[in-house]
Amino acid sequence: MPGDNEAGDKRDNSMSANDETIKIHRGLNGVYFERSAVSSIDGRAGELRYRGYSIHDLAEHSSFEEVCYLLMRGELPMRTEFDAFNASLVDARQLPQSVFDVIESLASAHPMEVLRSAMSALGAFDPEVDDNSPEATLRKGIRITAQTPAIVAAHHRIRQGLAPVEPRDDLPHAANFLYMLKDEAPSDDAAALMDTDMVLHAEHGTNASSFTARVVAATGANLHASLTAAVAALSGPAHGGAAENVMIMAQEIGDPANAAAYVKSKRKNREPIMGFGHRVYRAEDPRARHMRAGVEKLSLEMGEPKWFEILKAVEIAMQPYARLGVNVNVDFYAGVVYFLHGIPQDLFVPIFAVGRIPGWVVQVLEQYANNILIRPLTVYDGPEPRDYVPIDERVPQ
């Protein structure tokens, strides 16, 4: 799909309004609206940093919990700081019973609809919901980060007619999420790859959902409202649907030997190859390499190497297009991780949201810190001024 996973609409149109030439930047492409100290993205070089730290170092050496601290607090934690922060995440894993009731009432709905509704409901039961101070927003952000995987896992269980799995306080965030989904503890390697996946998805500047969160926060709305809106934005296939669509593509290809012909046919018909291209990156998405290596290992562990081999064959077939800036992105391999765990494809986007919560939280924190109502303009190009005609005097146009 387009959006974060395509180059997007590059057209700039000029129009005249009130004798002034106005340049239209469709999709706000290339427009800077604020300063941020969180993510640094160099699309040409294929570089991503959180708070100055390379995504490569974080993916290889850090953990999701530590990255959450880095994003929300601004610095990597000392051991005592990390332990206290992690304890607060673990302590917040339980959901209010009323939120379980909401999930049960929506058991047959799409997981993103359930997540959006449950996120909103969480606000109704948070004692600090209307406190937008930095301290309260951070505490709420920690709670929401811990509660979001519980929402996704609980709905997945309930819609199968199963009871939700109680969280374990002895498992890290990613491992506990897989445990609540499957009612079995994952292997160390499987848990580590899910942790890496969450690190890579934790923050990525003002993409559509993060910008949505900032727009809502700019009105003075609370964190739960802002993140509910972010979930709604992420539910659109142009933003969050890439990992799901890549897995659909892999199933359509069926065998590595078919990959080259599939790519050739798609390119001939000017159809996109799922998981290639990005609104920001012209080089390879720097997050992709970390998923590639992990997926190869996990596919062997799960006894299903075919899916990795199919994607690798697609990547080879797409190499001639790299010079055009159409490179593999992070979602190309992410969907296979979920698929190998037996996770249904309609949960792929909610899992994206589980990892993105800290990024949304810090975007809202930044917006509150230097707030201004976000109010862009559109150029009117409708009918010229005309007179109102009473209904009984109107004639067909």
N, C-alpha and C positions, 0 to 999 in steps of 0.2 A: 504494500500500500504506500501512498505518498506520505507527506508529513515528515516526521523525524527520519523516515527511512527512504526518502527520495530527495532529490535536489530541490524540489518544490517549484513554485511559480516564480520565474525570474523576471517577469515582465514589469516594467515601470511605465506607467502611463502619465502623460501630462494633460491637465485640463485647465480651463480658465474659469475663475470664479471671481466676480466683482473686479474684472479687469486685471486680475493677478494670476499669473501662471503658477499652478500648483502641481508638484510632482507627486504622483500616487505611488506609495510603496505597498503593493498588495501583500497581505500577510505580514505587514510590518517588516518585510525583508530588509535587512541591513540597517534597521533603525535601532539606535541605542536609547533606552529610556531611563536607565538608572546605572549606578555603580554597584558592584558587588565584590565582597571579599571571600566568596565561597569557591566557585568553580572557575578555573582558567582553561579555556578550550582554544586550541590552535588547529583549525580545521585543515589547513594546508599541510602542516607538519604531522598531523595525526597525533596530537598530544592533548592529554587531559590531566589536570591536577586538582586535587581537593585541598584547599587552604595552603597551596604551594607544594604539596607532596604529590609526586608522580603516581598515577594510577597503577603503574607497574609495581612500584615498591609496596603500595597498599595491598594490591591483589596477591602478591607473593608472600608478604610478611605479616600483614595486619589481620584483623577480624572485623566482622560486621559491627560488633559491639564497640570496638575501638574506633571505627570509622564514624559511628553515630556520635560518639563523644567528640571526635575531632570536628565534625560538621557543626554540632550544636554549641560546643564550648569554644571552638576556635583553635585549640592546640591539642596535641597528643597528650594523653593522661599519664601521670605517674601511677605506679602500681596501686597505691592506696586510693587514688582518685578513680582508677578504673574499677577496682573492686566495689567501691561504693556505688558507682554508676551502674555497673552490671547488676548489683543487688536490687537497685530500684527498678530496672527492667524486669527482672525475674519476679519481683513482688507484684508487678502490675499485670501479669499474664491472665488473670481471671477476668471473665466478663460478668457484668451484672445480669441477674436472672432475667430482667426485663428485656435485655438485648437478645438473650437466647430466645425469648418469646417472639421477638420481632423476626428473628431468623427462621423459626419454626413456621410462622405465619406466611413466610415467603419461600418456603422450601422448594417450590417448583419453578421459581424465577431464575433468571440468569445470574451467575455468581457476582457479576459486576453490579447488577441491580441490588442484590442483597448487600454487598459491601457498601454501596452508596447509602442505602437506607439504614444499615446498622451503624455506619460512621456518624450519620446525623443523630441517631438515637443515643449514641454514646454521650453526645453533648448534653442531652437532657438529664443524664445521671451523673455528670461530672460536677463536683461541688465548686470548681473554679471556672466553669464554662465562660462566664462573662468577664473574667479578669484577664485583660490583655497586657498586663505588665510582663516584662521580659522573664521574670522569675516564674510566674504562674504559667506563661506560655511554654516555657521549657519543661516544667513539670508535666503539663498536659501532653506535650510532644513525646515525652518518655512513655507516658501511659498509652498513648495511641500507637506508638511504635510496637509496644509489647502486645497490645490487644488486637491489632489488625490481623496477624497470623491466626489468632484464636477465632476470629470471625470467619475467615476463609475456610479453616479446617472444620469448624463446627457445622457450617452450612454443607460442606461436602459430605460429612457423616450423616447429618440429618436427612438430606435428600435421598440417601441410600437406605433410610429406615434404621440407621444405627445411632447409638448414643454418642455424643461428643466425647472426645478423649481428654481427660484431665491433663493439663500441662505438667511437665516434670521440671523441678527446680534444679536438677543436677545436670541438665543438658544445656548447651549453648543455644542461642536464638535460632539459628538455621536448623540444627539437629532437632530441637524441640518442635519446630514447625513440621518437619517431615514426620516426626513421631505422632503428632496430633492428627495429621492427615491419614496415616497408614496404620496406626496402632501398633507400630513396631519400630524399635530404634534403628536408625540407619547405620551403615558401616561408617567407619571413620573417613574413608575416602569420599563416599557419597555425601556425607555431611559437610566435608571441607569444600566440595565443589559447589554445593548450594550456598555455602557461606560466601565463596568467591563471587558467585552470581549476584548475591545481594550487595556485596561491596561495589561491584561494577555498575549496578543500577541505582545506587544510593542517591546520587545527585548528578544533574547534568544541565546546569544553567536554567535559563528561562524557556524551556520547552513548553509545549502547549498547556500541559497540566500545571506546571510550576507557575507559569504566567497567569493562568486562571486563578490559582491560589492567591497570588499577589493582588490581582484585580479585586477579588472579594475582600481580602484583608485591608486593602486601601480604603474601603468604605467604613472601616471600623468594626466589621463583622469579626466574630471570634474564630479561634483556631479550628474548631470542629466544623463550622460553616465553610471556612476556607478550604479545608481538606475534603469535605463532601463535594464541593465544586470541582476540586482537582480530580477526584475519582470519576466524576461525571465526564470530565474532559478526556481522561485516559481511556474511558470506555469506547470512545470513537475509534473505529478501525484504522483511520489515518494516523493515529498516534500510537496506540498500544497493541495493535494487532499483528505485528510483524512475526513474533515467535510462533504464534499459532499458524500463520499462513506459511511459514517455512516448513513446518511439519506436514501440513497438507500437501505442499509441493513435493516433499520427500516421498510421501506415500504415492503420489501420482507417478513419480519417476519409477519407483519400485525396485530398481536394480542399478548399481553403479554404471553398468554398460549403457544404460539409456540416458545418462545425464547429458552427454555432449549433444545428442540429437534434440533433447528437450530444450536446452539452452538455445540452440540454433533456431528452433521453431519459434520460441518465444521472442527472441530478438528480431527475427524476420517480421513478425507480426507487431513489433513495437510494444510488446507487453513486458512489464517489469519482472525481474527475477527476484523473488522474495528474499529479504535479508541482504540485499546489495543496494548501495547508495545511501546517502544520508543528507539531511538538510544542512548539516554543519561540515562534516568531514569530506574532504576531497581525496585524502590519503586513506589508508585502511583505518577503520575505527580502532583506536589503541586498546580497547577492551576486548576485542575479538580474539586475540592470541591466547588469552588466559582461558577462555571457554573452549577453544579448539583443543588444547592439550588435555584439559580435564574431561571433555566428552569422549575423546579417544580412549582414555583409561576407563571411564565409567562404562562405556559400551562393551568393552572386553569383560569387565567385572559382571555385567548383567547378562553376558552371553548373547548379545545382539549387536555385533560389529557392523551389520549391514547399514544401519542408519548413518553412522559416521562416515562409512565408505561412500555412501551416496552423496552426502554433503561435500566431502572432499573432492569428489569427481565434479560436482557442480562448480566448486571454487576453481578448479583447474580449468574448466571450460570457460569460466568468466575472466580468466587472466588477460585476454586481449583487450578487455574493456577498462582495465585499471587505469590506462593512460587517459581515459576520458573522465576520470574521477569517480567511476562506479566501482566501489570496493566493498568488501564484506564488512558488515556491521555486527554489533554485539549480539543482536537477536538471531543471527544466522544459526548459531550453535545452541542458544539458550533453550529453545523449544525441545531439542533432543534430550536435554537433561531432565526436563519434566516428564517427557514421554517415556523415557527409560524407567522412571519411577512409577509408571502406571497412572500418572496423573492425567485426567481428562483434559482435552484441549481447551474447553471453556474456562479452565482454571489458570491458563497461562498468563492472561492479563492481570487477574487478581494477584498472582505471585509477583509480577512486575511491581504492583502497588505495594506489596509487603516490603519489598526492598527500597522503594522510593520514599516511604514516609519520612525518614530523617531529612531528605532533601527538601521536601515540601515544608517541613517544620521550619528549617533554617531560612527558607525563602520568605516565609511569613514573618519570622523574627526580624529579618532585615527590613521588610516593608514597614513594620510597626516602628522600627528605630528611626526612620527618616521618612515619615509617611507623607504622601501627597495623593490625592484622588487621581486615579489613572483614567484619563478622559480624552482619547484620541478623537479625531474629526473625520468625517466623510464629506466628500464634495457632492453637492446635490446636482443630479443631472436628470431630474424628472420634468414634468410639464411646466411650461411657462405660466406666469400668473393668470388666473382665469376667474370668472365670476361664478358665484353659487346660483344655481337654478332650482327653484322649488320642484319637488318630485313630480307634481302633476303637469308641469310645463316642460319637462325634459323630452327630447326627441332622440331616437337611436342615432348613435354616432356612425 
